[in-house]
Amino acid sequence: MTSSGRAFAAVDLGAESGRVIVGRVGASSLELEEAHRFANTTVELPDGLHWNILSLFNEAVAGLARAVSSTQLAGIGIDAWGVDYGLLDGSHRLLGIPFHYRDERTEGMIDLASRRVAPGELYARTGIQTMPINTVYQLLAEAGSPIAQAAQHMAMIPDLIALWLTGAFANEATIASTTGLIDARTGAWAHDLIEALGLPVDALRGAPSEPGALLGEVRREHSAIAGIPVWTVASHDTASAFVAAPISGPNSAILSSGTWSLLGLELGAPLLTPAAAAVNLTNERGIDGTTRLMRNVMGLWLVQECRRHWESEGVSLDYAELERLATRHRDDVALFDPDSPNLLRHGDMPSRIAALCEASGQREPAEAGEFTRSILVSLACKYNLVLQRLRAVTGRQIDVIHVIGGGVRNRALCQLTADMTGVPVIAGPGEATAIGNILVQARAVGEVASLEQMRELVAASFTTERYEPTADDSASQTYERFLSLTGLRVSTCEPSLA
């Protein structure tokens, strides 16, 4: 690093991998350096699928120790995926190993919640897209357990890592908003809904902390990094990624592309209308009182899980090779809804996709490249559907899509996104989540002054790539075929991932 500004470390935990990224913030530039990258693995136990949370914590500490061996840090921030949590006792001790959101224990929980609180009422208060992975349904699945009955606090994954680093506990606001238990207007826990649902009320109390607050210093037992300040950042990874999206106006959509795809707009307030509920859009909190009106789409998880299955059968293909193989195929491949409920869980993803294609009267993909092309084209078609729904409920004219996150490296998907939506795509930066994490810390200590300045710094520091829509009718024909095969329409909501 050559910049003269202060350095901050982002512990960025994604569903497939984690990383520790160091950023040095100067007056007109931001420089990044990767200190450590590690796999995020799952553990299958008799009671279900869990995260290996202790390994994640050890890897984060190891990465921070590597970072301070060459750089003096002015702060540390932790971000992670949403919805998952650990329950704590009154002394902040962890009660049980956090479940993975893809665990099957949430089957039937959406229906159970609907019998206790009307879905329209739940959405009108929380504004969260109905998905079985949501914290509200996970908590409902274990509400009667001894652990839930003993719980005095609930720590989302980044809250838990920060607690173990510092000994200080806080629920950070952006990650808390993914639970489906926060009042979208006030930002406070919706205690009446929590009680009506029969959830552990004692575990959900205290005002969530806004990004940019000093949580504490790293405890002395972590000697290599002891004493470094730990800040609350926009600790939901998508909230941090939105901070780093170099948008220039209200007509810009943002697509955070990775294991999940989250496509949406940044608003000044939540949109809790029946029209937004009908198309299952989600309202999640961002920094400075902003709301991310988005739709979760299954994302590159489909490629990841296909790749994992092929590797189990002795076929090893990296992501670059899968993309290369996919480009050999045209867009007349079989299409399917990426958000079909049976694609949510771990398993033989190629067979599940093949079954969807066969059920709609299509020939199933024949090999890895064709499977990958089917996934990418189907994702791009779903993005167009979501974009049209966003236009319909907000009245905004969307004239550019900023793609951020790891998916920017998939150039085929970026081009397909431009083609299917008919809107130019600006791809980058790839490490948007870590960048947003670092910039919120920098603002907390006075290195930057505003969200606008953060985005100007991103635009000045990182290159982007522009993709223009292809000027022919083939994309619109493919999209119409997608709608016909899936039965999806702009004005109605497909079934949730129940």
DAMOKA-V991141 format. One record per residue. N is the residue number from 1. PHI is phi in whole degrees, -180 to 180 (999 if undefined). OMEGA is omega in radians with two decimals (none if undefined). D_CENTER is the distance of its C-alpha to the mean C-alpha in whole Angstrom. Layout:
# DAMOKA-V991141
N & PHI & OMEGA & D_CENTER
N & PHI & OMEGA & D_CENTER
This chain:
# DAMOKA-V991141
1 & 999 & -3.12 & 29
2 & -117 & -3.12 & 31
3 & -65 & -3.08 & 30
4 & -93 & -3.09 & 32
5 & -76 & 3.13 & 29
6 & -76 & -3.07 & 28
7 & -108 & 3.13 & 25
8 & -133 & 3.12 & 22
9 & -110 & 3.04 & 20
10 & -107 & 2.94 & 16
11 & -92 & -2.99 & 15
12 & -115 & -3.04 & 11
13 & -107 & 3.10 & 10
14 & -102 & -3.07 & 8
15 & -69 & 3.13 & 9
16 & -102 & -3.11 & 12
17 & -153 & 3.04 & 13
18 & -121 & -3.13 & 13
19 & -154 & 2.95 & 15
20 & -115 & -3.09 & 17
21 & -116 & 3.08 & 18
22 & -102 & 3.09 & 21
23 & -124 & 3.07 & 21
24 & -107 & -3.02 & 25
25 & -101 & 3.07 & 25
26 & -103 & -3.10 & 28
27 & -66 & -3.08 & 30
28 & -135 & -3.12 & 29
29 & -154 & 3.05 & 26
30 & -130 & 3.13 & 23
31 & -115 & -3.12 & 24
32 & -113 & 3.03 & 21
33 & -146 & 3.14 & 22
34 & -82 & 3.13 & 21
35 & -92 & -3.05 & 22
36 & -165 & 3.06 & 21
37 & -136 & -3.04 & 18
38 & -152 & -3.14 & 18
39 & -76 & 3.00 & 17
40 & -106 & -3.02 & 15
41 & -106 & 3.11 & 17
42 & -106 & 3.12 & 18
43 & -130 & 3.09 & 21
44 & -94 & -3.14 & 23
45 & -113 & -3.10 & 25
46 & -55 & -3.10 & 28
47 & -94 & 3.09 & 26
48 & 141 & -3.06 & 22
49 & -95 & -3.07 & 19
50 & -129 & 2.95 & 18
51 & -85 & 3.04 & 16
52 & -85 & -2.97 & 19
53 & -67 & 3.13 & 18
54 & -68 & 3.07 & 21
55 & -64 & 3.11 & 21
56 & -59 & -3.14 & 17
57 & -64 & 3.13 & 19
58 & -61 & 3.13 & 22
59 & -65 & 3.12 & 21
60 & -63 & 3.12 & 19
61 & -63 & 3.13 & 23
62 & -62 & 3.13 & 24
63 & -66 & 3.10 & 22
64 & -67 & 3.09 & 23
65 & -63 & 3.07 & 26
66 & -63 & -3.10 & 26
67 & -63 & -3.07 & 25
68 & -77 & 3.10 & 28
69 & -68 & -3.12 & 31
70 & -128 & -3.04 & 31
71 & -143 & 3.02 & 29
72 & -83 & -3.06 & 30
73 & -97 & 3.05 & 26
74 & -92 & 3.14 & 26
75 & 178 & 3.09 & 23
76 & -133 & 3.03 & 20
77 & -131 & -3.12 & 17
78 & -121 & 3.00 & 14
79 & -130 & -3.14 & 10
80 & -160 & 3.07 & 8
81 & -64 & -3.08 & 5
82 & -91 & 2.96 & 6
83 & 72 & -3.09 & 9
84 & -89 & -2.93 & 12
85 & -158 & 2.92 & 15
86 & -125 & 3.07 & 18
87 & -94 & -3.03 & 21
88 & -121 & 3.02 & 24
89 & -86 & -3.07 & 28
90 & -66 & 3.09 & 30
91 & -101 & 3.11 & 30
92 & 66 & 3.05 & 26
93 & -91 & -3.06 & 27
94 & -72 & 3.10 & 24
95 & -106 & 3.14 & 25
96 & 89 & -3.11 & 24
97 & -88 & -3.11 & 21
98 & -55 & 3.07 & 18
99 & -73 & 3.00 & 17
100 & -85 & -3.09 & 14
101 & -63 & 3.11 & 12
102 & -88 & 3.08 & 14
103 & -64 & -3.00 & 17
104 & -82 & -3.05 & 20
105 & -68 & -3.13 & 21
106 & -87 & 3.11 & 19
107 & -57 & 3.10 & 22
108 & 85 & -3.05 & 24
109 & -74 & 3.09 & 22
110 & -62 & 3.12 & 21
111 & -65 & 3.14 & 25
112 & -63 & 3.11 & 26
113 & -61 & -3.11 & 24
114 & -66 & 3.11 & 25
115 & -77 & -3.11 & 29
116 & -100 & 3.10 & 28
117 & -137 & -3.13 & 26
118 & -59 & -3.13 & 26
119 & -54 & 3.12 & 23
120 & -63 & 3.12 & 24
121 & -69 & 3.14 & 25
122 & -62 & -3.14 & 22
123 & -68 & -3.11 & 20
124 & -62 & 3.12 & 22
125 & -93 & -3.00 & 22
126 & -102 & 3.10 & 18
127 & 68 & -3.04 & 17
128 & -102 & 3.10 & 14
129 & -55 & 3.14 & 13
130 & -77 & 3.08 & 15
131 & -146 & -3.10 & 14
132 & -66 & 3.13 & 15
133 & -77 & -3.05 & 12
134 & -58 & -3.14 & 12
135 & -55 & -3.10 & 14
136 & -57 & -3.12 & 17
137 & -80 & 3.04 & 18
138 & -64 & 3.12 & 17
139 & -63 & 3.14 & 20
140 & -63 & -3.13 & 22
141 & -67 & -3.13 & 22
142 & -121 & -3.03 & 24
143 & -61 & -3.10 & 25
144 & -93 & -3.07 & 29
145 & -76 & 3.07 & 28
146 & -57 & 3.14 & 30
147 & -64 & -3.13 & 27
148 & -63 & -3.12 & 26
149 & -69 & -3.14 & 29
150 & -88 & -3.01 & 29
151 & -67 & 3.06 & 26
152 & -114 & 3.12 & 27
153 & -150 & 2.97 & 23
154 & -122 & 3.13 & 19
155 & -111 & 2.97 & 17
156 & -65 & -2.99 & 14
157 & -54 & 3.11 & 13
158 & -68 & 3.05 & 13
159 & -62 & -3.10 & 16
160 & -69 & 3.12 & 18
161 & -62 & 3.12 & 17
162 & -64 & 3.10 & 19
163 & -61 & -3.11 & 21
164 & -68 & 3.09 & 23
165 & -73 & -2.94 & 23
166 & -113 & -2.98 & 25
167 & 83 & -3.13 & 26
168 & -105 & -3.07 & 25
169 & -117 & 3.00 & 22
170 & -155 & 2.93 & 20
171 & -87 & -3.14 & 18
172 & -81 & -2.92 & 15
173 & -67 & -3.05 & 15
174 & -69 & 3.13 & 11
175 & -74 & 3.10 & 10
176 & -63 & -3.10 & 13
177 & -68 & 3.12 & 12
178 & -79 & -3.04 & 10
179 & -74 & -2.99 & 13
180 & 79 & -3.11 & 15
181 & -127 & 3.11 & 18
182 & -103 & 3.03 & 18
183 & -68 & -3.02 & 20
184 & -64 & -3.10 & 18
185 & -84 & -3.04 & 21
186 & -96 & -3.07 & 23
187 & 79 & 3.13 & 19
188 & -99 & 3.06 & 21
189 & -61 & 3.13 & 21
190 & -86 & -2.96 & 23
191 & -63 & 3.12 & 25
192 & -67 & 3.08 & 27
193 & -68 & 3.14 & 25
194 & -58 & 3.14 & 24
195 & -69 & -3.13 & 27
196 & -64 & 3.12 & 28
197 & -78 & -3.13 & 25
198 & 78 & -3.11 & 27
199 & -95 & -3.11 & 24
200 & -68 & -3.06 & 25
201 & -61 & -3.07 & 26
202 & -63 & -3.10 & 27
203 & -83 & -3.04 & 24
204 & -126 & -3.08 & 22
205 & -149 & -3.12 & 24
206 & 86 & -3.11 & 24
207 & -71 & 3.05 & 23
208 & -59 & -3.11 & 19
209 & -89 & 3.12 & 20
210 & -77 & 3.08 & 19
211 & -60 & 3.09 & 17
212 & 97 & 3.11 & 20
213 & -96 & 3.07 & 22
214 & -77 & -3.14 & 24
215 & -85 & -3.11 & 23
216 & 164 & 3.10 & 26
217 & -110 & 3.12 & 27
218 & -62 & -3.06 & 26
219 & -67 & -3.02 & 29
220 & -68 & 3.13 & 32
221 & -67 & 3.02 & 32
222 & -94 & -2.86 & 29
223 & -60 & -3.07 & 32
224 & -67 & -3.07 & 31
225 & -124 & -3.08 & 28
226 & -58 & 3.06 & 30
227 & 89 & 3.14 & 30
228 & -75 & 3.12 & 27
229 & -64 & 3.05 & 25
230 & -115 & -3.07 & 22
231 & -107 & 2.88 & 20
232 & -72 & 3.07 & 18
233 & -117 & 2.95 & 15
234 & -73 & -2.84 & 12
235 & -82 & 2.87 & 11
236 & -76 & -3.00 & 7
237 & -57 & 3.12 & 6
238 & -70 & 3.08 & 5
239 & -63 & 3.07 & 8
240 & -65 & -3.14 & 10
241 & -62 & 3.13 & 9
242 & -64 & 3.08 & 11
243 & -57 & -3.03 & 13
244 & -92 & 3.10 & 14
245 & -77 & -3.04 & 14
246 & -79 & -3.12 & 18
247 & -77 & -3.08 & 19
248 & -122 & -3.12 & 22
249 & -176 & -3.05 & 23
250 & -71 & -3.11 & 21
251 & -93 & 3.12 & 22
252 & -102 & 2.98 & 19
253 & -94 & 3.13 & 16
254 & -123 & 3.07 & 12
255 & -118 & 3.05 & 10
256 & -86 & -2.92 & 7
257 & -113 & 3.11 & 8
258 & -167 & 3.07 & 8
259 & -53 & 2.96 & 8
260 & -107 & 2.96 & 6
261 & -106 & 3.11 & 7
262 & -125 & -3.06 & 7
263 & -111 & -3.13 & 10
264 & -172 & -3.09 & 12
265 & -125 & 3.03 & 15
266 & -98 & -3.12 & 15
267 & -116 & 3.09 & 18
268 & -85 & -3.13 & 20
269 & -158 & 3.13 & 20
270 & -66 & 3.08 & 18
271 & -112 & -2.99 & 20
272 & -112 & -3.06 & 21
273 & -78 & 3.04 & 23
274 & -58 & 3.13 & 24
275 & -66 & 3.09 & 23
276 & -67 & 3.10 & 20
277 & -65 & -3.07 & 20
278 & -64 & 3.13 & 22
279 & -107 & 2.95 & 19
280 & 60 & 3.03 & 16
281 & -85 & -3.10 & 14
282 & -116 & 3.08 & 12
283 & -110 & 3.13 & 13
284 & -123 & -3.04 & 11
285 & -77 & 3.01 & 13
286 & -115 & 3.12 & 13
287 & -80 & 3.06 & 16
288 & 58 & 3.08 & 19
289 & 76 & 3.13 & 19
290 & -78 & 3.06 & 17
291 & -124 & 3.02 & 15
292 & -98 & 3.06 & 12
293 & -90 & -2.94 & 13
294 & -141 & 2.92 & 11
295 & -131 & 2.99 & 11
296 & -78 & 3.05 & 8
297 & -121 & -2.95 & 10
298 & -53 & 2.98 & 10
299 & 79 & -3.04 & 10
300 & -74 & 2.94 & 12
301 & -51 & -3.10 & 12
302 & -63 & 3.08 & 15
303 & -70 & -3.13 & 16
304 & -59 & -3.08 & 15
305 & -74 & 3.01 & 17
306 & -62 & -3.14 & 20
307 & -60 & 3.12 & 21
308 & -60 & 3.14 & 21
309 & -66 & 3.14 & 23
310 & -62 & 3.10 & 25
311 & -64 & 3.11 & 25
312 & -65 & 3.10 & 27
313 & -99 & 3.06 & 29
314 & 90 & 3.12 & 30
315 & -107 & -3.08 & 29
316 & -103 & -3.14 & 27
317 & -133 & 3.09 & 25
318 & -81 & -3.04 & 23
319 & -66 & 3.12 & 20
320 & -64 & 3.13 & 22
321 & -68 & 3.10 & 25
322 & -63 & 3.09 & 23
323 & -64 & 3.13 & 22
324 & -63 & 3.12 & 26
325 & -65 & -3.13 & 27
326 & -65 & -3.09 & 25
327 & -70 & 3.06 & 27
328 & -74 & -3.06 & 30
329 & -106 & 3.10 & 29
330 & -87 & -3.09 & 30
331 & -82 & 3.12 & 27
332 & -87 & 3.07 & 30
333 & -73 & 3.09 & 28
334 & -65 & -3.10 & 27
335 & -121 & -3.11 & 24
336 & -157 & 3.08 & 22
337 & -79 & -3.13 & 19
338 & -61 & -3.11 & 16
339 & -98 & 3.05 & 15
340 & -59 & -3.02 & 18
341 & -55 & -3.07 & 18
342 & -79 & 3.06 & 20
343 & -99 & -3.05 & 17
344 & -77 & -2.99 & 15
345 & -90 & 3.01 & 17
346 & -63 & 3.08 & 18
347 & 152 & -3.10 & 21
348 & -79 & -3.05 & 23
349 & -65 & 3.12 & 21
350 & -57 & -3.14 & 23
351 & -67 & 3.13 & 26
352 & -67 & 3.10 & 23
353 & -65 & 3.13 & 23
354 & -59 & -3.13 & 27
355 & -66 & 3.09 & 27
356 & -62 & -3.14 & 25
357 & -64 & -3.14 & 27
358 & -64 & -3.11 & 30
359 & -65 & 3.12 & 30
360 & -97 & 3.06 & 30
361 & 81 & -3.13 & 33
362 & -106 & 3.01 & 31
363 & -74 & -3.13 & 32
364 & -70 & 3.09 & 30
365 & -57 & -3.00 & 28
366 & -96 & -3.08 & 31
367 & -154 & -2.96 & 29
368 & -57 & -3.13 & 26
369 & -64 & 3.14 & 26
370 & -72 & 3.04 & 27
371 & -58 & -3.10 & 24
372 & -65 & 3.11 & 21
373 & -62 & 3.11 & 23
374 & -60 & 3.12 & 23
375 & -63 & -3.06 & 19
376 & -65 & 3.14 & 18
377 & -67 & 3.11 & 21
378 & -64 & 3.08 & 19
379 & -61 & -3.12 & 16
380 & -63 & 3.07 & 18
381 & -64 & -3.14 & 20
382 & -67 & 3.07 & 17
383 & -59 & -3.13 & 15
384 & -65 & 3.10 & 19
385 & -61 & 3.13 & 19
386 & -63 & -3.14 & 16
387 & -62 & 3.12 & 18
388 & -66 & 3.09 & 21
389 & -66 & 3.09 & 20
390 & -61 & 3.08 & 18
391 & -61 & -3.05 & 22
392 & -65 & -3.04 & 24
393 & -86 & -3.11 & 22
394 & -106 & -3.06 & 22
395 & 75 & -3.12 & 25
396 & -83 & 3.02 & 23
397 & -95 & -3.09 & 25
398 & -92 & -3.05 & 22
399 & -116 & 3.07 & 23
400 & -159 & 3.05 & 21
401 & -117 & 3.04 & 17
402 & -94 & 3.08 & 15
403 & -94 & -3.12 & 13
404 & -130 & 3.13 & 11
405 & 95 & -3.04 & 10
406 & -60 & -3.14 & 11
407 & -66 & 3.11 & 12
408 & -65 & -3.14 & 15
409 & -76 & 3.10 & 17
410 & -91 & -3.03 & 17
411 & -66 & 3.12 & 20
412 & -64 & 3.13 & 21
413 & -69 & 3.10 & 18
414 & -61 & 3.13 & 18
415 & -67 & 3.10 & 22
416 & -62 & 3.11 & 21
417 & -63 & 3.08 & 19
418 & -63 & -3.09 & 21
419 & -65 & -3.05 & 24
420 & -71 & -3.12 & 23
421 & -87 & -3.06 & 22
422 & 71 & -3.08 & 25
423 & -123 & 3.09 & 23
424 & -59 & 3.10 & 23
425 & -112 & 3.00 & 20
426 & -112 & -3.03 & 19
427 & -101 & 3.08 & 17
428 & 127 & 0.05 & 16
429 & -84 & -3.13 & 16
430 & -73 & -3.12 & 14
431 & -95 & -3.04 & 13
432 & -61 & -3.09 & 12
433 & -64 & 3.11 & 10
434 & -62 & 3.14 & 13
435 & -63 & 3.13 & 15
436 & -61 & 3.07 & 13
437 & -56 & -3.10 & 14
438 & -64 & -3.08 & 17
439 & -69 & 3.07 & 18
440 & -65 & 3.05 & 18
441 & -64 & -3.12 & 20
442 & -62 & 3.10 & 22
443 & -68 & -3.12 & 23
444 & -62 & -3.14 & 23
445 & -104 & 3.03 & 26
446 & 90 & 3.14 & 28
447 & -75 & 3.03 & 27
448 & -131 & -2.96 & 25
449 & -108 & -2.97 & 26
450 & -156 & 3.05 & 23
451 & -62 & 3.11 & 20
452 & -61 & 3.13 & 22
453 & -68 & 3.08 & 24
454 & -58 & -3.09 & 21
455 & -70 & 3.05 & 20
456 & -63 & 3.12 & 23
457 & -66 & 3.08 & 23
458 & -63 & -3.12 & 20
459 & -61 & -3.13 & 22
460 & -79 & -2.97 & 25
461 & -104 & -3.02 & 24
462 & -131 & 3.12 & 22
463 & -83 & 3.08 & 23
464 & -126 & 3.10 & 21
465 & -124 & -3.09 & 22
466 & -102 & 3.10 & 23
467 & -120 & 3.10 & 23
468 & -94 & 3.10 & 26
469 & -62 & 3.08 & 26
470 & -70 & -3.03 & 29
471 & -89 & 2.98 & 32
472 & -151 & -3.04 & 33
473 & -92 & -3.02 & 33
474 & -65 & -3.12 & 31
475 & -65 & -3.14 & 27
476 & -65 & 3.09 & 28
477 & -67 & 3.10 & 30
478 & -65 & -3.13 & 28
479 & -65 & 3.11 & 25
480 & -63 & 3.08 & 28
481 & -65 & 3.09 & 29
482 & -60 & 3.13 & 25
483 & -62 & -3.13 & 26
484 & -65 & -3.10 & 29
485 & -72 & -3.06 & 28
486 & -95 & -3.08 & 25
487 & 75 & -3.12 & 27
488 & -83 & 3.09 & 24
489 & -141 & -3.08 & 25
490 & -64 & -2.94 & 23
491 & -92 & -3.14 & 25
492 & -125 & -3.07 & 24
493 & -97 & 3.01 & 21
494 & -69 & 3.12 & 21
495 & -58 & 3.11 & 21
496 & -68 & -3.10 & 18
497 & -75 & -3.07 & 16
498 & -85 & none & 19
